[in-house]
């Protein structure tokens, strides 16, 4: 009894998956129109944020070369 039920479930699963793909290959318009065709991606992004006055002050250039300063603690868990 258990073997028959298991075989029935597997057969129904294959029929369902096969029916799904058969439907989209024969009837579904979406599957037919996208086979072998790549879609064009829109790459025109809005870049006004880079020229916005609010963010102009964020550009701070560091004087180079950077000089070596005082070293920190060797052990970060050591108390002062």
N, C-alpha and C positions, 0 to 999 in steps of 0.2 A: 504493500500500500504506500509506504513512504517513498519507494523508488519511483513509482508511477507519478506521484505528486511532484517530486523533484524534476523528473523529466518533463512533465507538463509545464511547470514554471519556466524551465529553460527554453522550451519550444515557444512559449508565449512571449518570452523576452526577445528571442531572435525575430519573431514575427513583428513585434512592436518596433524594434530598431530598424528592421528592414522596411517596414511600412513608412516609417518616418523619413528615411533617406529616399525611398521611392517617391513619396509625395513631393519632396522638395526638388528632386531631379526632373520629374515629369510635369508637375502642376505648379509648383512654387516659382514665381517670377524672380524672386530674389536670388535663388541659387543659380539660375541660368545666366543672369546678367553679370555676376561677379566671377565666373570661372575664367581664369587666365587674364583678367583685366585688372590693372592696378588703378587705384583711385588717386587723383591728384590731391596733394595735401596743401592747404592754404598756409603759406609761410609769411604772410604779411602781418607781423605782430605790431601792436601799438607800443612804440618806444618813446612816447612823450615824457615818460617818467624820468628818463636820463637827462633831459634838458629842463626839468622843473626847477624853479628858484628855491624851493624848500630844501632840495637835496644838493645844491651847489656847495653849501658849507661843509659837506661831509668829506670833501676832497682835501686832505691835509698831507702834504708831502714831507717826509722825514729827511733831515739833512744827512747825507751820506758822506763818508762811511760811518757806520755806527761804532762808537767807541766802547771799549770794555769798561764796565763799571764795577762796583763792589759786588762780591759774591754773596749769595744767600746762605742759608743754613745748610749744612751737609745732611743733617737728619731732619726731615720736615716734621717729625713727631716729637722732637726735643723741645722742652719748654724754654722760654727766654731766660 
